[in-house]
Amino acid sequence: MAAVSAIFIYPIKSCRGISVPQAPLTPTGFRWDRQWLVVNSKGRAYTQRVEPKLALVQVDLPNEAFFDDWSPSKSSFLVIKAPGMDVLKVPLTQPPYNADGVSVWEWSGSALDEGDAPSKWFSDYLGKPSRLVRFNPASQTRKVDPNYGPGHQIMFSDEFPYMLISQGSLDALNKVLKEPVSINRFRPNILVDGCEPFSEDLWTEIEIDKFIFQGVRLCARCKLPSINQETGIAGPELNETLKKMRSDTVLRPNHKQKGKIFFGQNLVWKNIAAEGKGKIIKVGDKVKVLGKVASVAEAVV
């Protein structure tokens, strides 16, 4: 049986992730995941697609931030580091400032502004006016595409609350790459091991511990996986190989072609109303497949 082999949280969208032994579930994704966003002077999101230097920004949270029902104190910080920069500490308590006109992809609204020190830090690092903002769930909602996840919400993630990849899929890809890559190229939340390569393509419903997730759509990849997360430099080999292995032309030859490549499965948490405390997923938890399609040609894209 497959099991969770790693859990990743990405507190600031497009910056480095954190590998954690456990993570609390929330309706919008793991707690702290994509809760912050770096924006330009017009409030528009920066991502690695246009600012690959964000790959080098390391983010840390207190270990206890991933315990059940933990609340930050005045001495709790998001710690941010990058080459050539002083360490930046951002309080985890809610900032008093508001920023209007924040936008990421299809969504626009207001967010919490982390203030002048983070603004100066990111402006200096990127060499252009920047601000660090935080999603404000008290006043804002960002809905998942109702065609795929009706009733579900996210913060600053791309499209869906959770994304899963199997170690088998990464291993199969690395066998044909001249330069093997790490899973950090694909930025999943959940890495599972003990299943066949690309078996996650077929999963429509899985259970991890007592929590049920629905596989809603294969993850279409942009240029971001081509960026080396250790250097911030893009190279062509990975995406060219993915086109040969994982394009809709290869996987779904009898369907309408959209020129996309797929790697990973997007998920929503189905039994959100599960009662009691301990809504946490841990490394080592078993993954039970409750439903699947017969072939990748039948998978939702």
C-alpha positions as CSV (number, residue, x, y, z in Angstrom):
1,M,0.0,0.0,0.0
2,A,1.1,3.5,-0.8
3,A,2.1,5.8,2.1
4,V,2.9,9.5,2.6
5,S,6.6,9.9,2.2
6,A,6.9,13.7,2.5
7,I,4.8,16.8,3.2
8,F,5.6,20.2,1.8
9,I,4.3,23.6,2.8
10,Y,5.1,26.8,0.7
11,P,4.3,29.7,3.1
12,I,5.2,32.4,0.5
13,K,3.9,31.7,-3.0
14,S,6.8,30.9,-5.4
15,C,9.4,30.9,-2.6
16,R,11.1,27.7,-1.2
17,G,9.0,25.1,0.5
18,I,9.4,23.5,3.9
19,S,9.5,19.7,4.4
20,V,7.6,18.9,7.6
21,P,6.7,15.6,9.4
22,Q,3.1,16.6,9.8
23,A,0.7,19.3,8.8
24,P,-2.8,20.5,9.9
25,L,-5.5,20.3,7.3
26,T,-7.7,23.3,6.5
27,P,-10.3,23.8,3.8
28,T,-7.9,26.0,1.8
29,G,-4.9,23.6,2.0
30,F,-2.4,22.8,4.7
31,R,-2.1,25.4,7.3
32,W,0.3,28.2,6.3
33,D,0.5,27.0,2.7
34,R,0.6,29.9,0.2
35,Q,-0.7,32.3,2.9
36,W,1.7,35.0,1.8
37,L,2.4,36.6,-1.5
38,V,5.0,39.0,-2.9
39,V,3.4,41.7,-5.1
40,N,4.6,44.5,-7.3
41,S,3.8,48.2,-7.0
42,K,0.3,47.6,-8.6
43,G,-0.5,44.7,-6.3
44,R,0.0,42.0,-8.9
45,A,1.6,38.7,-7.8
46,Y,5.2,38.0,-8.5
47,T,5.9,34.3,-9.2
48,Q,9.0,32.4,-10.4
49,R,7.7,32.5,-13.9
50,V,8.8,36.2,-14.1
51,E,11.0,36.4,-11.0
52,P,13.0,33.1,-10.8
53,K,15.1,34.6,-8.0
54,L,12.2,33.8,-5.7
55,A,13.4,30.2,-5.9
56,L,16.3,31.1,-3.7
57,V,14.2,32.7,-0.9
58,Q,14.2,30.3,2.1
59,V,11.3,30.4,4.5
60,D,11.1,28.9,7.9
61,L,8.3,28.6,10.5
62,P,8.5,27.4,14.2
63,N,8.2,23.6,14.5
64,E,5.2,24.0,16.7
65,A,3.4,25.9,13.9
66,F,2.5,22.4,12.6
67,F,0.9,21.2,15.8
68,D,-2.9,21.0,16.2
69,D,-4.6,24.1,17.4
70,W,-1.3,26.1,17.8
71,S,-1.6,29.8,18.0
72,P,1.2,32.3,17.3
73,S,2.5,34.6,20.1
74,K,4.3,37.9,19.8
75,S,7.6,36.0,19.7
76,S,6.5,33.8,16.7
77,F,8.0,34.7,13.3
78,L,8.1,33.7,9.7
79,V,11.9,33.8,9.1
80,I,13.0,34.7,5.6
81,K,16.6,34.3,4.1
82,A,18.1,34.8,0.7
83,P,21.7,35.1,-0.7
84,G,23.3,38.4,0.1
85,M,20.4,39.5,2.3
86,D,20.0,40.0,6.0
87,V,17.6,37.7,7.8
88,L,14.0,39.0,7.8
89,K,11.6,38.2,10.6
90,V,7.9,38.7,10.0
91,P,5.6,38.4,13.0
92,L,3.0,35.6,12.7
93,T,0.5,37.6,14.5
94,Q,-1.9,39.4,12.2
95,P,-0.6,42.7,10.8
96,P,-2.8,45.8,11.3
97,Y,-2.3,47.1,7.8
98,N,-4.5,46.5,4.8
99,A,-3.6,46.5,1.1
100,D,-6.3,46.9,-1.6
101,G,-6.0,45.9,-5.2
102,V,-4.1,42.7,-4.7
103,S,-4.4,40.2,-7.6
104,V,-3.2,36.7,-8.4
105,W,-4.4,35.1,-11.6
106,E,-8.2,35.3,-11.8
107,W,-8.6,36.7,-8.2
108,S,-8.4,40.3,-6.9
109,G,-9.3,41.7,-3.5
110,S,-7.7,43.1,-0.4
111,A,-5.0,41.5,1.7
112,L,-3.1,42.2,4.9
113,D,0.1,44.2,4.3
114,E,3.1,43.1,6.3
115,G,4.5,46.6,6.4
116,D,7.6,48.5,5.4
117,A,10.5,46.2,6.6
118,P,9.4,43.2,4.4
119,S,8.6,45.7,1.6
120,K,12.1,47.1,1.6
121,W,13.6,43.6,1.9
122,F,11.9,42.2,-1.1
123,S,12.3,45.4,-3.1
124,D,16.0,45.3,-2.5
125,Y,16.2,41.6,-3.3
126,L,14.3,41.8,-6.5
127,G,15.5,45.2,-7.5
128,K,12.0,46.6,-8.0
129,P,9.2,47.9,-5.8
130,S,7.6,45.0,-3.9
131,R,5.4,44.3,-0.9
132,L,4.7,41.2,1.2
133,V,1.0,40.6,1.7
134,R,-1.0,37.9,3.6
135,F,-4.3,36.4,2.7
136,N,-7.1,37.6,5.0
137,P,-9.6,34.8,5.4
138,A,-11.7,37.0,7.7
139,S,-12.7,39.3,4.8
140,Q,-11.8,37.5,1.6
141,T,-12.7,34.3,-0.2
142,R,-11.1,32.8,-3.3
143,K,-13.2,30.0,-4.8
144,V,-11.9,26.9,-6.7
145,D,-13.2,26.6,-10.3
146,P,-16.7,25.3,-9.7
147,N,-16.4,23.0,-12.7
148,Y,-13.8,21.0,-10.7
149,G,-14.1,21.8,-7.0
150,P,-17.5,23.3,-6.3
151,G,-17.7,24.8,-2.8
152,H,-14.0,24.6,-2.2
153,Q,-11.7,27.5,-1.5
154,I,-8.0,28.4,-1.6
155,M,-5.7,31.2,-0.5
156,F,-2.8,32.1,-2.9
157,S,-2.4,28.6,-4.4
158,D,-2.7,27.9,-8.1
159,E,-6.2,26.7,-8.6
160,F,-6.5,23.9,-5.9
161,P,-5.9,23.4,-2.2
162,Y,-3.7,20.3,-2.5
163,M,-1.4,18.6,-5.0
164,L,-0.1,15.1,-4.8
165,I,2.7,13.3,-6.7
166,S,4.2,9.8,-6.3
167,Q,7.9,9.0,-5.9
168,G,7.4,6.4,-8.6
169,S,6.5,9.1,-11.1
170,L,9.5,11.2,-10.3
171,D,11.8,8.1,-10.5
172,A,10.3,7.2,-13.9
173,L,11.0,10.7,-15.2
174,N,14.5,10.8,-13.8
175,K,15.3,7.6,-15.6
176,V,15.0,9.4,-19.0
177,L,16.5,12.7,-18.0
178,K,20.2,13.4,-18.5
179,E,20.2,15.5,-15.4
180,P,17.9,14.0,-12.7
181,V,15.7,16.5,-10.8
182,S,14.4,16.8,-7.3
183,I,10.7,16.8,-6.4
184,N,11.1,20.5,-5.5
185,R,10.8,21.3,-9.2
186,F,7.1,20.3,-9.0
187,R,6.1,21.8,-5.7
188,P,3.7,19.1,-4.4
189,N,2.1,19.2,-1.0
190,I,2.0,15.5,-0.6
191,L,4.6,13.0,-1.9
192,V,3.6,9.3,-1.7
193,D,5.7,6.2,-2.2
194,G,4.8,2.5,-2.7
195,C,2.7,2.8,-5.9
196,E,3.4,2.4,-9.6
197,P,4.6,5.4,-11.6
198,F,1.8,7.7,-12.6
199,S,-0.8,5.7,-10.8
200,E,-2.0,8.9,-9.1
201,D,-3.2,10.0,-12.6
202,L,-6.1,7.6,-12.1
203,W,-7.1,8.3,-8.5
204,T,-10.5,10.0,-8.1
205,E,-10.8,9.4,-4.4
206,I,-8.2,8.5,-1.7
207,E,-8.2,8.2,2.0
208,I,-5.1,9.3,4.1
209,D,-5.6,8.4,7.7
210,K,-9.3,9.1,8.1
211,F,-9.4,12.0,5.7
212,I,-10.9,11.7,2.2
213,F,-9.6,13.6,-0.8
214,Q,-11.1,13.9,-4.2
215,G,-8.8,13.8,-7.2
216,V,-10.3,16.6,-9.3
217,R,-7.9,17.3,-12.1
218,L,-4.5,16.4,-13.4
219,C,-2.0,19.1,-12.8
220,A,-1.1,21.0,-16.0
221,R,2.5,22.3,-15.7
222,C,3.8,25.7,-16.7
223,K,7.4,26.7,-17.2
224,L,8.2,26.7,-13.4
225,P,9.4,23.1,-13.3
226,S,12.2,24.1,-15.8
227,I,13.7,26.4,-13.1
228,N,16.5,24.8,-11.0
229,Q,15.4,25.5,-7.5
230,E,18.9,25.6,-6.2
231,T,20.1,28.2,-8.7
232,G,17.0,30.0,-10.0
233,I,18.2,29.3,-13.5
234,A,15.9,27.7,-16.1
235,G,16.9,25.0,-18.5
236,P,15.0,23.4,-21.4
237,E,15.6,19.7,-20.9
238,L,12.9,18.9,-18.3
239,N,10.0,20.4,-20.1
240,E,11.1,19.0,-23.4
241,T,11.2,15.5,-21.9
242,L,7.8,16.0,-20.2
243,K,6.3,17.0,-23.6
244,K,7.5,13.6,-25.0
245,M,6.2,11.6,-22.0
246,R,3.3,13.6,-20.4
247,S,1.7,15.8,-23.0
248,D,-2.0,15.5,-23.8
249,T,-1.0,14.3,-27.3
250,V,0.7,11.3,-25.7
251,L,-1.7,10.7,-22.8
252,R,-5.0,11.5,-24.5
253,P,-4.5,11.1,-28.3
254,N,-8.2,10.8,-29.0
255,H,-9.2,13.9,-27.1
256,K,-9.0,17.5,-28.1
257,Q,-5.4,18.7,-27.7
258,K,-4.6,21.8,-25.7
259,G,-0.8,21.6,-25.8
260,K,-0.5,20.9,-22.1
261,I,1.8,18.6,-20.1
262,F,0.7,16.9,-16.9
263,F,2.5,15.8,-13.8
264,G,0.7,15.3,-10.5
265,Q,-2.9,15.2,-9.3
266,N,-4.8,18.1,-7.8
267,L,-6.9,17.4,-4.7
268,V,-9.7,18.8,-2.6
269,W,-10.4,17.7,1.0
270,K,-13.8,16.0,0.7
271,N,-14.9,15.3,4.3
272,I,-14.0,18.7,5.6
273,A,-16.7,18.4,8.3
274,A,-14.9,15.4,10.0
275,E,-15.4,15.9,13.7
276,G,-12.9,16.3,16.5
277,K,-9.4,17.5,16.8
278,G,-6.3,16.0,15.2
279,K,-7.0,17.1,11.6
280,I,-3.4,16.4,10.7
281,I,-1.7,14.3,8.0
282,K,1.7,12.8,8.9
283,V,4.5,11.3,7.0
284,G,4.0,7.5,7.1
285,D,0.2,7.7,6.9
286,K,-1.2,5.0,4.6
287,V,-2.9,6.1,1.3
288,K,-5.9,4.0,0.4
289,V,-7.3,4.3,-3.1
290,L,-11.2,4.4,-2.9
291,G,-11.9,5.2,-6.5
292,K,-10.1,5.5,-9.8
293,V,-10.6,5.7,-13.5
294,A,-9.5,2.8,-15.8
295,S,-7.0,4.8,-17.9
296,V,-5.3,8.2,-18.0
297,A,-7.4,9.0,-21.1
298,E,-10.4,9.1,-18.8
299,A,-8.8,11.4,-16.2
300,V,-10.1,14.9,-15.8
301,V,-7.7,17.6,-17.2
